[in-house]
Amino acid sequence: MQLEIRPDPAEVGRARRWARSRLAGSGIAADEPLAENLILLVSELVTNAVVHTGCPAVVRLSLTGTAAEPVTVRLEVADLSGHAPVPRCADGDATGGRGLALVDGLADRWGWSPEGAGKRIWCELDRCTSPGPATTTRTCGTSLPTYEDLAYEAV
């Protein structure tokens, strides 16, 4: 599955809608952590491609696995810029510079490779199996206890 995007910031929203529809068609609900994280990653990688290159790009989404076992979703954004992605350290007041740190924090794996005159940035998210009744799954294979019927307030 792929989507061609123009070098226009409005394309970011179109890419998010496209990714949501692909996930829904694959049985992944919009409120699943995997879907929520993937949509954030789509926003970051497509924004980077649109804003920093000024060139058209191609977004690809692929899923491996079955509904009975964990699924891996791979997102790729290929653009025509040969400039390598460079993680930056943004200070507290900066309005940008956190994108690759976000990708690094949300994705299970990510990287990039040269492709022709441009590059391909990719990331992967693993879908964990459904949690049992007394636990919630934070990451694949790591279960944490749940605390039902508790109220809390953030201040």
C-alpha positions as CSV (number, residue, x, y, z in Angstrom):
1,M,0.0,0.0,0.0
2,Q,1.4,3.4,-0.9
3,L,0.4,7.0,-1.2
4,E,2.1,9.7,-3.2
5,I,2.2,13.0,-1.5
6,R,3.0,16.5,-2.8
7,P,5.3,18.9,-1.1
8,D,2.4,20.6,0.6
9,P,1.8,20.7,4.4
10,A,-1.9,19.8,3.8
11,E,-0.7,16.4,2.6
12,V,0.2,15.5,6.2
13,G,-3.5,15.3,7.1
14,R,-4.3,13.3,4.0
15,A,-1.5,10.8,4.9
16,R,-2.9,10.4,8.4
17,R,-6.4,9.7,7.0
18,W,-5.0,7.2,4.5
19,A,-3.0,5.4,7.2
20,R,-6.1,5.2,9.5
21,S,-8.1,3.7,6.7
22,R,-5.4,1.1,5.9
23,L,-5.2,0.1,9.6
24,A,-9.0,-0.1,9.9
25,G,-9.1,-2.3,6.8
26,S,-6.6,-4.6,8.5
27,G,-8.7,-5.0,11.7
28,I,-6.6,-2.6,13.8
29,A,-8.9,-0.3,15.8
30,A,-8.2,3.5,15.8
31,D,-8.0,3.5,19.6
32,E,-5.3,0.8,19.8
33,P,-2.0,2.1,21.0
34,L,-0.4,0.8,17.8
35,A,-2.7,2.8,15.7
36,E,-2.3,6.0,17.8
37,N,1.5,5.7,17.7
38,L,1.5,5.0,14.0
39,I,-0.5,8.1,13.2
40,L,1.9,10.2,15.2
41,L,4.8,8.6,13.3
42,V,3.0,9.3,10.0
43,S,2.6,12.9,11.0
44,E,6.3,13.3,11.9
45,L,7.8,11.5,8.9
46,V,5.5,13.1,6.3
47,T,6.0,16.5,7.9
48,N,9.7,16.1,7.7
49,A,9.5,15.0,4.1
50,V,7.2,17.9,3.1
51,V,8.9,20.7,5.1
52,H,12.6,19.8,4.9
53,T,12.8,18.6,1.3
54,G,10.2,20.6,-0.7
55,C,9.9,17.5,-2.9
56,P,7.2,14.9,-3.5
57,A,7.4,11.8,-1.4
58,V,5.9,8.3,-1.2
59,V,4.4,6.8,1.9
60,R,4.3,3.0,2.2
61,L,2.5,1.0,4.8
62,S,2.9,-2.8,5.2
63,L,1.6,-5.3,7.8
64,T,3.0,-8.7,8.5
65,G,1.5,-11.5,10.6
66,T,-2.1,-12.6,11.3
67,A,-4.8,-11.7,13.6
68,A,-4.0,-14.7,15.8
69,E,-0.3,-13.6,16.3
70,P,1.5,-10.3,16.8
71,V,1.5,-8.0,13.8
72,T,4.3,-5.7,12.7
73,V,3.4,-2.5,10.9
74,R,6.1,-1.0,8.8
75,L,5.9,2.7,7.7
76,E,8.3,4.0,5.1
77,V,8.6,7.5,3.7
78,A,10.8,7.9,0.6
79,D,11.7,11.3,-0.7
80,L,14.0,12.8,-3.3
81,S,16.4,14.6,-0.9
82,G,19.8,13.0,-0.5
83,H,20.3,14.7,2.9
84,A,20.5,12.3,5.8
85,P,18.1,12.7,8.7
86,V,19.8,14.4,11.6
87,P,18.5,14.1,15.1
88,R,18.7,17.4,16.9
89,C,18.6,18.4,20.6
90,A,15.9,21.0,20.9
91,D,15.8,23.3,23.9
92,G,12.6,23.9,25.8
93,D,11.5,26.9,23.7
94,A,12.2,25.5,20.3
95,T,9.2,24.9,18.0
96,G,10.9,22.1,16.1
97,G,13.7,19.6,16.3
98,R,12.0,16.8,18.2
99,G,10.7,14.7,15.4
100,L,13.4,12.0,15.2
101,A,13.5,11.8,19.0
102,L,9.7,11.1,18.9
103,V,10.2,8.5,16.2
104,D,13.0,6.9,18.3
105,G,10.7,6.9,21.4
106,L,7.6,5.5,19.7
107,A,8.9,3.0,17.2
108,D,10.1,-0.4,18.0
109,R,12.7,0.0,15.3
110,W,13.6,2.7,12.8
111,G,16.3,3.7,10.4
112,W,17.0,5.1,7.0
113,S,18.8,4.2,3.8
114,P,19.8,6.0,0.6
115,E,17.6,5.3,-2.3
116,G,18.6,6.6,-5.7
117,A,19.1,10.3,-5.4
118,G,17.0,10.4,-2.3
119,K,16.4,8.4,0.9
120,R,13.9,6.1,2.6
121,I,13.1,6.5,6.3
122,W,11.3,3.6,7.9
123,C,10.0,2.6,11.3
124,E,8.2,-0.5,12.6
125,L,5.7,-1.0,15.4
126,D,4.8,-4.4,16.9
127,R,1.2,-5.2,17.8
128,C,1.2,-7.1,21.1
129,T,-1.2,-9.9,21.8
130,S,-4.4,-9.1,23.7
131,P,-3.9,-8.7,27.4
132,G,-5.5,-11.1,29.9
133,P,-8.2,-10.0,32.3
134,A,-5.8,-9.1,35.2
135,T,-3.0,-7.4,33.2
136,T,-2.4,-4.8,30.6
137,T,0.4,-5.2,28.1
138,R,2.8,-2.3,27.9
139,T,5.2,-3.9,25.4
140,C,5.2,-7.3,23.9
141,G,6.0,-9.8,26.6
142,T,6.0,-7.3,29.5
143,S,2.8,-7.3,31.6
144,L,1.9,-4.8,34.3
145,P,-0.9,-5.1,36.8
146,T,-4.1,-3.1,36.3
147,Y,-5.8,-1.2,39.0
148,E,-9.5,-1.1,38.4
149,D,-12.1,1.1,40.2
150,L,-9.5,3.6,41.2
151,A,-9.9,7.3,40.6
152,Y,-7.1,9.7,40.3
153,E,-6.6,13.4,39.5
154,A,-3.7,15.0,37.7
155,V,-2.8,18.3,39.1
